[in-house]
């Protein structure tokens, strides 16, 4: 069980490292500031929540 936990932690760290590098690369290519990126993430989260609320309110 211990080996599985260590592997899971390793793969999660690898995923986080990959995500950060991809995000930094995309930010640099599009010329976005950190502030702009934060606002984009906020609005994306708000849009996703709105869609989820619409789906579950119609059930």
PDB file of N, CA, C and O in Angstrom:
ATOM      1  N   UNK A   1       0.826  -1.197   0.000  1.00  0.00           N
ATOM      2  CA  UNK A   1       0.000   0.000   0.000  1.00  0.00           C
ATOM      3  C   UNK A   1       0.866   1.255   0.000  1.00  0.00           C
ATOM      4  O   UNK A   1       0.493   2.261  -0.603  1.00  0.00           O
ATOM      5  N   UNK A   2       2.008   1.209   0.663  1.00  0.00           N
ATOM      6  CA  UNK A   2       2.894   2.351   0.728  1.00  0.00           C
ATOM      7  C   UNK A   2       3.460   2.723  -0.629  1.00  0.00           C
ATOM      8  O   UNK A   2       3.610   3.902  -0.947  1.00  0.00           O
ATOM      9  N   UNK A   3       3.779   1.697  -1.438  1.00  0.00           N
ATOM     10  CA  UNK A   3       4.331   1.978  -2.769  1.00  0.00           C
ATOM     11  C   UNK A   3       3.306   2.675  -3.645  1.00  0.00           C
ATOM     12  O   UNK A   3       3.653   3.562  -4.424  1.00  0.00           O
ATOM     13  N   UNK A   4       2.054   2.282  -3.523  1.00  0.00           N
ATOM     14  CA  UNK A   4       0.997   2.886  -4.316  1.00  0.00           C
ATOM     15  C   UNK A   4       0.835   4.359  -3.958  1.00  0.00           C
ATOM     16  O   UNK A   4       0.644   5.201  -4.835  1.00  0.00           O
ATOM     17  N   UNK A   5       0.913   4.664  -2.669  1.00  0.00           N
ATOM     18  CA  UNK A   5       0.783   6.046  -2.225  1.00  0.00           C
ATOM     19  C   UNK A   5       1.942   6.878  -2.769  1.00  0.00           C
ATOM     20  O   UNK A   5       1.737   7.997  -3.240  1.00  0.00           O
ATOM     21  N   UNK A   6       3.150   6.339  -2.704  1.00  0.00           N
ATOM     22  CA  UNK A   6       4.311   7.065  -3.218  1.00  0.00           C
ATOM     23  C   UNK A   6       4.175   7.296  -4.714  1.00  0.00           C
ATOM     24  O   UNK A   6       4.479   8.387  -5.196  1.00  0.00           O
ATOM     25  N   UNK A   7       3.730   6.305  -5.450  1.00  0.00           N
ATOM     26  CA  UNK A   7       3.558   6.463  -6.888  1.00  0.00           C
ATOM     27  C   UNK A   7       2.487   7.493  -7.187  1.00  0.00           C
ATOM     28  O   UNK A   7       2.634   8.295  -8.110  1.00  0.00           O
ATOM     29  N   UNK A   8       1.414   7.480  -6.417  1.00  0.00           N
ATOM     30  CA  UNK A   8       0.339   8.456  -6.606  1.00  0.00           C
ATOM     31  C   UNK A   8       0.816   9.865  -6.342  1.00  0.00           C
ATOM     32  O   UNK A   8       0.461  10.788  -7.075  1.00  0.00           O
ATOM     33  N   UNK A   9       1.612  10.044  -5.311  1.00  0.00           N
ATOM     34  CA  UNK A   9       2.157  11.362  -5.010  1.00  0.00           C
ATOM     35  C   UNK A   9       3.103  11.810  -6.122  1.00  0.00           C
ATOM     36  O   UNK A   9       3.103  12.977  -6.513  1.00  0.00           O
ATOM     37  N   UNK A  10       3.903  10.883  -6.626  1.00  0.00           N
ATOM     38  CA  UNK A  10       4.836  11.214  -7.705  1.00  0.00           C
ATOM     39  C   UNK A  10       4.081  11.628  -8.957  1.00  0.00           C
ATOM     40  O   UNK A  10       4.430  12.624  -9.592  1.00  0.00           O
ATOM     41  N   UNK A  11       3.048  10.873  -9.317  1.00  0.00           N
ATOM     42  CA  UNK A  11       2.302  11.191 -10.536  1.00  0.00           C
ATOM     43  C   UNK A  11       1.540  12.506 -10.386  1.00  0.00           C
ATOM     44  O   UNK A  11       1.374  13.237 -11.362  1.00  0.00           O
ATOM     45  N   UNK A  12       1.074  12.812  -9.173  1.00  0.00           N
ATOM     46  CA  UNK A  12       0.382  14.082  -8.949  1.00  0.00           C
ATOM     47  C   UNK A  12       1.364  15.243  -9.082  1.00  0.00           C
ATOM     48  O   UNK A  12       1.030  16.267  -9.677  1.00  0.00           O
ATOM     49  N   UNK A  13       2.562  15.096  -8.539  1.00  0.00           N
ATOM     50  CA  UNK A  13       3.577  16.146  -8.673  1.00  0.00           C
ATOM     51  C   UNK A  13       3.964  16.328 -10.136  1.00  0.00           C
ATOM     52  O   UNK A  13       4.176  17.450 -10.598  1.00  0.00           O
ATOM     53  N   UNK A  14       4.052  15.225 -10.853  1.00  0.00           N
ATOM     54  CA  UNK A  14       4.379  15.288 -12.282  1.00  0.00           C
ATOM     55  C   UNK A  14       3.277  16.006 -13.046  1.00  0.00           C
ATOM     56  O   UNK A  14       3.566  16.820 -13.923  1.00  0.00           O
ATOM     57  N   UNK A  15       2.030  15.723 -12.732  1.00  0.00           N
ATOM     58  CA  UNK A  15       0.897  16.383 -13.375  1.00  0.00           C
ATOM     59  C   UNK A  15       0.899  17.880 -13.085  1.00  0.00           C
ATOM     60  O   UNK A  15       0.676  18.688 -13.987  1.00  0.00           O
ATOM     61  N   UNK A  16       1.149  18.254 -11.833  1.00  0.00           N
ATOM     62  CA  UNK A  16       1.175  19.669 -11.458  1.00  0.00           C
ATOM     63  C   UNK A  16       2.305  20.394 -12.182  1.00  0.00           C
ATOM     64  O   UNK A  16       2.116  21.510 -12.668  1.00  0.00           O
ATOM     65  N   UNK A  17       3.468  19.774 -12.256  1.00  0.00           N
ATOM     66  CA  UNK A  17       4.602  20.367 -12.965  1.00  0.00           C
ATOM     67  C   UNK A  17       4.274  20.550 -14.441  1.00  0.00           C
ATOM     68  O   UNK A  17       4.570  21.598 -15.014  1.00  0.00           O
ATOM     69  N   UNK A  18       3.674  19.554 -15.056  1.00  0.00           N
ATOM     70  CA  UNK A  18       3.289  19.635 -16.467  1.00  0.00           C
ATOM     71  C   UNK A  18       2.280  20.761 -16.679  1.00  0.00           C
ATOM     72  O   UNK A  18       2.408  21.547 -17.617  1.00  0.00           O
ATOM     73  N   UNK A  19       1.272  20.835 -15.800  1.00  0.00           N
ATOM     74  CA  UNK A  19       0.229  21.850 -15.934  1.00  0.00           C
ATOM     75  C   UNK A  19       0.819  23.254 -15.815  1.00  0.00           C
ATOM     76  O   UNK A  19       0.468  24.143 -16.591  1.00  0.00           O
ATOM     77  N   UNK A  20       1.708  23.455 -14.852  1.00  0.00           N
ATOM     78  CA  UNK A  20       2.333  24.770 -14.679  1.00  0.00           C
ATOM     79  C   UNK A  20       3.141  25.164 -15.907  1.00  0.00           C
ATOM     80  O   UNK A  20       3.075  26.308 -16.358  1.00  0.00           O
ATOM     81  N   UNK A  21       3.898  24.226 -16.445  1.00  0.00           N
ATOM     82  CA  UNK A  21       4.721  24.555 -17.610  1.00  0.00           C
ATOM     83  C   UNK A  21       3.853  24.862 -18.836  1.00  0.00           C
ATOM     84  O   UNK A  21       4.173  25.770 -19.603  1.00  0.00           O
ATOM     85  N   UNK A  22       2.770  24.124 -19.027  1.00  0.00           N
ATOM     86  CA  UNK A  22       1.871  24.387 -20.152  1.00  0.00           C
ATOM     87  C   UNK A  22       1.170  25.738 -19.993  1.00  0.00           C
ATOM     88  O   UNK A  22       1.000  26.475 -20.965  1.00  0.00           O
ATOM     89  N   UNK A  23       0.769  26.054 -18.770  1.00  0.00           N
ATOM     90  CA  UNK A  23       0.107  27.319 -18.503  1.00  0.00           C
ATOM     91  C   UNK A  23       1.053  28.497 -18.741  1.00  0.00           C
ATOM     92  O   UNK A  23       0.664  29.496 -19.345  1.00  0.00           O
ATOM     93  N   UNK A  24       2.281  28.378 -18.271  1.00  0.00           N
ATOM     94  CA  UNK A  24       3.265  29.435 -18.479  1.00  0.00           C
ATOM     95  C   UNK A  24       3.570  29.614 -19.963  1.00  0.00           C
ATOM     96  O   UNK A  24       3.718  30.740 -20.440  1.00  0.00           O
ATOM     97  N   UNK A  25       3.663  28.520 -20.681  1.00  0.00           N
ATOM     98  CA  UNK A  25       3.931  28.591 -22.117  1.00  0.00           C
ATOM     99  C   UNK A  25       2.786  29.270 -22.871  1.00  0.00           C
ATOM    100  O   UNK A  25       3.017  30.144 -23.707  1.00  0.00           O
ATOM    101  N   UNK A  26       1.564  28.867 -22.573  1.00  0.00           N
ATOM    102  CA  UNK A  26       0.403  29.472 -23.232  1.00  0.00           C
ATOM    103  C   UNK A  26       0.291  30.955 -22.868  1.00  0.00           C
ATOM    104  O   UNK A  26      -0.036  31.778 -23.723  1.00  0.00           O
ATOM    105  N   UNK A  27       0.556  31.294 -21.622  1.00  0.00           N
ATOM    106  CA  UNK A  27       0.499  32.682 -21.182  1.00  0.00           C
ATOM    107  C   UNK A  27       1.532  33.525 -21.923  1.00  0.00           C
ATOM    108  O   UNK A  27       1.245  34.645 -22.345  1.00  0.00           O
ATOM    109  N   UNK A  28       2.717  32.986 -22.073  1.00  0.00           N
ATOM    110  CA  UNK A  28       3.781  33.711 -22.772  1.00  0.00           C
ATOM    111  C   UNK A  28       3.443  33.871 -24.256  1.00  0.00           C
ATOM    112  O   UNK A  28       3.646  34.948 -24.817  1.00  0.00           O
ATOM    113  N   UNK A  29       2.934  32.822 -24.897  1.00  0.00           N
ATOM    114  CA  UNK A  29       2.602  32.884 -26.324  1.00  0.00           C
ATOM    115  C   UNK A  29       1.473  33.859 -26.610  1.00  0.00           C
ATOM    116  O   UNK A  29       1.469  34.507 -27.657  1.00  0.00           O
ATOM    117  N   UNK A  30       0.513  33.976 -25.694  1.00  0.00           N
ATOM    118  CA  UNK A  30      -0.612  34.885 -25.902  1.00  0.00           C
ATOM    119  C   UNK A  30      -0.347  36.271 -25.344  1.00  0.00           C
ATOM    120  O   UNK A  30      -1.134  37.192 -25.564  1.00  0.00           O
ATOM    121  N   UNK A  31       0.754  36.424 -24.623  1.00  0.00           N
ATOM    122  CA  UNK A  31       1.103  37.729 -24.066  1.00  0.00           C
ATOM    123  C   UNK A  31       0.167  38.189 -22.964  1.00  0.00           C
ATOM    124  O   UNK A  31      -0.137  39.378 -22.869  1.00  0.00           O
ATOM    125  N   UNK A  32      -0.292  37.269 -22.134  1.00  0.00           N
ATOM    126  CA  UNK A  32      -1.227  37.594 -21.060  1.00  0.00           C
ATOM    127  C   UNK A  32      -0.481  37.851 -19.751  1.00  0.00           C
ATOM    128  O   UNK A  32       0.508  37.184 -19.445  1.00  0.00           O
ATOM    129  N   UNK A  33      -0.966  38.817 -18.993  1.00  0.00           N
ATOM    130  CA  UNK A  33      -0.398  39.059 -17.670  1.00  0.00           C
ATOM    131  C   UNK A  33      -1.025  38.080 -16.673  1.00  0.00           C
ATOM    132  O   UNK A  33      -2.027  37.428 -16.968  1.00  0.00           O
ATOM    133  N   UNK A  34      -0.417  37.992 -15.497  1.00  0.00           N
ATOM    134  CA  UNK A  34      -0.986  37.128 -14.460  1.00  0.00           C
ATOM    135  C   UNK A  34      -2.384  37.606 -14.075  1.00  0.00           C
ATOM    136  O   UNK A  34      -3.287  36.800 -13.850  1.00  0.00           O
ATOM    137  N   UNK A  35      -2.549  38.917 -14.004  1.00  0.00           N
ATOM    138  CA  UNK A  35      -3.843  39.496 -13.641  1.00  0.00           C
ATOM    139  C   UNK A  35      -4.933  39.077 -14.629  1.00  0.00           C
ATOM    140  O   UNK A  35      -6.031  38.695 -14.223  1.00  0.00           O
ATOM    141  N   UNK A  36      -4.626  39.149 -15.921  1.00  0.00           N
ATOM    142  CA  UNK A  36      -5.585  38.736 -16.953  1.00  0.00           C
ATOM    143  C   UNK A  36      -5.908  37.262 -16.828  1.00  0.00           C
ATOM    144  O   UNK A  36      -7.059  36.854 -16.980  1.00  0.00           O
ATOM    145  N   UNK A  37      -4.894  36.467 -16.552  1.00  0.00           N
ATOM    146  CA  UNK A  37      -5.084  35.027 -16.402  1.00  0.00           C
ATOM    147  C   UNK A  37      -5.990  34.708 -15.214  1.00  0.00           C
ATOM    148  O   UNK A  37      -6.825  33.806 -15.292  1.00  0.00           O
ATOM    149  N   UNK A  38      -5.826  35.448 -14.113  1.00  0.00           N
ATOM    150  CA  UNK A  38      -6.682  35.242 -12.939  1.00  0.00           C
ATOM    151  C   UNK A  38      -8.136  35.551 -13.265  1.00  0.00           C
ATOM    152  O   UNK A  38      -9.034  34.811 -12.863  1.00  0.00           O
ATOM    153  N   UNK A  39      -8.379  36.653 -14.000  1.00  0.00           N
ATOM    154  CA  UNK A  39      -9.740  37.000 -14.360  1.00  0.00           C
ATOM    155  C   UNK A  39     -10.349  35.973 -15.311  1.00  0.00           C
ATOM    156  O   UNK A  39     -11.528  35.640 -15.195  1.00  0.00           O
ATOM    157  N   UNK A  40      -9.556  35.477 -16.240  1.00  0.00           N
ATOM    158  CA  UNK A  40     -10.047  34.450 -17.156  1.00  0.00           C
ATOM    159  C   UNK A  40     -10.442  33.190 -16.391  1.00  0.00           C
ATOM    160  O   UNK A  40     -11.471  32.580 -16.680  1.00  0.00           O
ATOM    161  N   UNK A  41      -9.627  32.807 -15.422  1.00  0.00           N
ATOM    162  CA  UNK A  41      -9.939  31.627 -14.613  1.00  0.00           C
ATOM    163  C   UNK A  41     -11.215  31.849 -13.796  1.00  0.00           C
ATOM    164  O   UNK A  41     -12.034  30.941 -13.653  1.00  0.00           O
ATOM    165  N   UNK A  42     -11.376  33.059 -13.264  1.00  0.00           N
ATOM    166  CA  UNK A  42     -12.580  33.375 -12.499  1.00  0.00           C
ATOM    167  C   UNK A  42     -13.827  33.238 -13.362  1.00  0.00           C
ATOM    168  O   UNK A  42     -14.799  32.597 -12.960  1.00  0.00           O
ATOM    169  N   UNK A  43     -13.800  33.843 -14.557  1.00  0.00           N
ATOM    170  CA  UNK A  43     -14.969  33.785 -15.432  1.00  0.00           C
ATOM    171  C   UNK A  43     -15.225  32.379 -15.968  1.00  0.00           C
ATOM    172  O   UNK A  43     -16.374  31.996 -16.185  1.00  0.00           O
ATOM    173  N   UNK A  44     -14.170  31.621 -16.178  1.00  0.00           N
ATOM    174  CA  UNK A  44     -14.355  30.233 -16.597  1.00  0.00           C
ATOM    175  C   UNK A  44     -15.058  29.438 -15.497  1.00  0.00           C
ATOM    176  O   UNK A  44     -15.972  28.662 -15.775  1.00  0.00           O
ATOM    177  N   UNK A  45     -14.633  29.632 -14.259  1.00  0.00           N
ATOM    178  CA  UNK A  45     -15.275  28.950 -13.132  1.00  0.00           C
ATOM    179  C   UNK A  45     -16.727  29.366 -12.976  1.00  0.00           C
ATOM    180  O   UNK A  45     -17.595  28.535 -12.707  1.00  0.00           O
ATOM    181  N   UNK A  46     -16.990  30.667 -13.149  1.00  0.00           N
ATOM    182  CA  UNK A  46     -18.368  31.158 -13.049  1.00  0.00           C
ATOM    183  C   UNK A  46     -19.238  30.556 -14.148  1.00  0.00           C
ATOM    184  O   UNK A  46     -20.383  30.176 -13.901  1.00  0.00           O
ATOM    185  N   UNK A  47     -18.699  30.469 -15.353  1.00  0.00           N
ATOM    186  CA  UNK A  47     -19.447  29.876 -16.471  1.00  0.00           C
ATOM    187  C   UNK A  47     -19.737  28.402 -16.219  1.00  0.00           C
ATOM    188  O   UNK A  47     -20.852  27.940 -16.459  1.00  0.00           O
ATOM    189  N   UNK A  48     -18.759  27.673 -15.744  1.00  0.00           N
ATOM    190  CA  UNK A  48     -18.953  26.243 -15.456  1.00  0.00           C
ATOM    191  C   UNK A  48     -20.011  26.065 -14.368  1.00  0.00           C
ATOM    192  O   UNK A  48     -20.867  25.188 -14.478  1.00  0.00           O
ATOM    193  N   UNK A  49     -19.960  26.888 -13.322  1.00  0.00           N
ATOM    194  CA  UNK A  49     -20.961  26.785 -12.257  1.00  0.00           C
ATOM    195  C   UNK A  49     -22.355  27.116 -12.778  1.00  0.00           C
ATOM    196  O   UNK A  49     -23.328  26.472 -12.386  1.00  0.00           O
ATOM    197  N   UNK A  50     -22.466  28.114 -13.659  1.00  0.00           N
ATOM    198  CA  UNK A  50     -23.749  28.490 -14.227  1.00  0.00           C
ATOM    199  C   UNK A  50     -24.321  27.334 -15.047  1.00  0.00           C
ATOM    200  O   UNK A  50     -25.512  27.038 -14.959  1.00  0.00           O
ATOM    201  N   UNK A  51     -23.479  26.686 -15.838  1.00  0.00           N
ATOM    202  CA  UNK A  51     -23.919  25.548 -16.650  1.00  0.00           C
ATOM    203  C   UNK A  51     -24.370  24.396 -15.760  1.00  0.00           C
ATOM    204  O   UNK A  51     -25.405  23.781 -16.018  1.00  0.00           O
ATOM    205  N   UNK A  52     -23.602  24.100 -14.716  1.00  0.00           N
ATOM    206  CA  UNK A  52     -23.971  23.018 -13.799  1.00  0.00           C
ATOM    207  C   UNK A  52     -25.297  23.334 -13.117  1.00  0.00           C
ATOM    208  O   UNK A  52     -26.157  22.463 -12.983  1.00  0.00           O
ATOM    209  N   UNK A  53     -25.458  24.580 -12.689  1.00  0.00           N
ATOM    210  CA  UNK A  53     -26.722  24.970 -12.030  1.00  0.00           C
ATOM    211  C   UNK A  53     -27.896  24.840 -13.003  1.00  0.00           C
ATOM    212  O   UNK A  53     -28.972  24.397 -12.600  1.00  0.00           O
ATOM    213  N   UNK A  54     -27.718  25.208 -14.254  1.00  0.00           N
ATOM    214  CA  UNK A  54     -28.784  25.094 -15.248  1.00  0.00           C
ATOM    215  C   UNK A  54     -29.139  23.623 -15.492  1.00  0.00           C
ATOM    216  O   UNK A  54     -30.313  23.279 -15.629  1.00  0.00           O
ATOM    217  N   UNK A  55     -28.136  22.773 -15.544  1.00  0.00           N
ATOM    218  CA  UNK A  55     -28.389  21.345 -15.776  1.00  0.00           C
ATOM    219  C   UNK A  55     -29.174  20.754 -14.613  1.00  0.00           C
ATOM    220  O   UNK A  55     -30.161  20.051 -14.831  1.00  0.00           O
ATOM    221  N   UNK A  56     -28.753  21.027 -13.385  1.00  0.00           N
ATOM    222  CA  UNK A  56     -29.404  20.410 -12.232  1.00  0.00           C
ATOM    223  C   UNK A  56     -30.734  21.073 -11.876  1.00  0.00           C
ATOM    224  O   UNK A  56     -31.580  20.445 -11.239  1.00  0.00           O
ATOM    225  N   UNK A  57     -30.929  22.311 -12.268  1.00  0.00           N
ATOM    226  CA  UNK A  57     -32.211  22.949 -11.967  1.00  0.00           C
ATOM    227  C   UNK A  57     -33.306  22.465 -12.912  1.00  0.00           C
ATOM    228  O   UNK A  57     -34.494  22.596 -12.615  1.00  0.00           O
ATOM    229  N   UNK A  58     -32.906  21.908 -14.046  1.00  0.00           N
ATOM    230  CA  UNK A  58     -33.910  21.417 -14.986  1.00  0.00           C
ATOM    231  C   UNK A  58     -34.316  19.970 -14.709  1.00  0.00           C
ATOM    232  O   UNK A  58     -35.216  19.451 -15.370  1.00  0.00           O
ATOM    233  N   UNK A  59     -33.682  19.322 -13.762  1.00  0.00           N
ATOM    234  CA  UNK A  59     -34.020  17.921 -13.458  1.00  0.00           C
ATOM    235  C   UNK A  59     -35.222  17.799 -12.597  1.00  0.00           C
ATOM    236  O   UNK A  59     -35.628  16.688 -12.258  1.00  0.00           O
TER     237      UNK A  59
END
